[in-house]
């Protein structure tokens, strides 16, 4: 899903998640706080995604590039958004 943040640029953000993942919930909240509305994808609904991301959710993909695995660093997220 595309959206604009404070920098007035559209980002395509995908958050790979799974049910019961508290880090995934934290990642979603942090993305929302930065004006990003991620498309949520449950990895457990796709065998290939489950194999690829099983032990590292949440995974945040911004504009087709995986930027975070496990935890989202707020400072690094801000830098990525400013540079893009």
HUGI-V601416 format. One record per residue. RES is the residue in three letters. PHI is phi in degrees with one decimal (NA if undefined). NEAR is the number of other ideal C-beta (glycine too) atoms within 12 Angstrom. Layout:
# HUGI-V601416
res->RES phi->PHI near->NEAR
res->RES phi->PHI near->NEAR
This chain:
# HUGI-V601416
res->UNK phi->NA near->19
res->UNK phi->-91.2 near->17
res->UNK phi->-161.6 near->22
res->UNK phi->-110.9 near->17
res->UNK phi->-110.1 near->25
res->UNK phi->-60.0 near->14
res->UNK phi->-89.8 near->19
res->UNK phi->62.5 near->12
res->UNK phi->-129.9 near->20
res->UNK phi->-85.6 near->18
res->UNK phi->-125.3 near->33
res->UNK phi->-101.7 near->22
res->UNK phi->-118.6 near->41
res->UNK phi->-121.1 near->32
res->UNK phi->-112.8 near->38
res->UNK phi->-83.8 near->37
res->UNK phi->-143.1 near->33
res->UNK phi->-154.9 near->27
res->UNK phi->-60.8 near->13
res->UNK phi->79.6 near->11
res->UNK phi->-92.1 near->26
res->UNK phi->-68.1 near->15
res->UNK phi->-66.0 near->25
res->UNK phi->-66.1 near->33
res->UNK phi->-64.1 near->21
res->UNK phi->-63.0 near->23
res->UNK phi->-62.8 near->37
res->UNK phi->-61.4 near->29
res->UNK phi->-62.4 near->19
res->UNK phi->-64.9 near->28
res->UNK phi->-62.5 near->36
res->UNK phi->-62.1 near->21
res->UNK phi->-62.1 near->19
res->UNK phi->-96.4 near->31
res->UNK phi->79.2 near->22
res->UNK phi->-103.9 near->38
res->UNK phi->-114.9 near->22
res->UNK phi->-76.4 near->36
res->UNK phi->-82.1 near->21
res->UNK phi->-90.3 near->27
res->UNK phi->-126.7 near->27
res->UNK phi->-80.3 near->22
res->UNK phi->-65.9 near->28
res->UNK phi->-76.0 near->20
res->UNK phi->-95.7 near->14
res->UNK phi->-142.0 near->15
res->UNK phi->-58.0 near->11
res->UNK phi->-65.4 near->13
res->UNK phi->-66.6 near->21
res->UNK phi->-62.0 near->20
res->UNK phi->-65.7 near->12
res->UNK phi->-74.2 near->18
res->UNK phi->-118.9 near->30
res->UNK phi->-47.5 near->18
res->UNK phi->-103.0 near->15
res->UNK phi->-128.1 near->24
res->UNK phi->-72.8 near->36
res->UNK phi->-76.3 near->36
res->UNK phi->-123.0 near->35
res->UNK phi->-111.8 near->43
res->UNK phi->-112.6 near->32
res->UNK phi->-120.0 near->33
res->UNK phi->52.1 near->19
res->UNK phi->82.1 near->12
res->UNK phi->-121.0 near->15
res->UNK phi->-67.9 near->22
res->UNK phi->-109.5 near->33
res->UNK phi->-140.3 near->34
res->UNK phi->-135.0 near->23
res->UNK phi->88.6 near->20
res->UNK phi->-125.1 near->22
res->UNK phi->-100.9 near->38
res->UNK phi->-88.7 near->18
res->UNK phi->-61.1 near->19
res->UNK phi->-66.6 near->14
res->UNK phi->-64.9 near->18
res->UNK phi->-59.1 near->30
res->UNK phi->-60.2 near->22
res->UNK phi->-62.6 near->15
res->UNK phi->-60.9 near->28
res->UNK phi->-66.4 near->31
res->UNK phi->-69.8 near->16
res->UNK phi->-77.8 near->14
res->UNK phi->-81.0 near->21
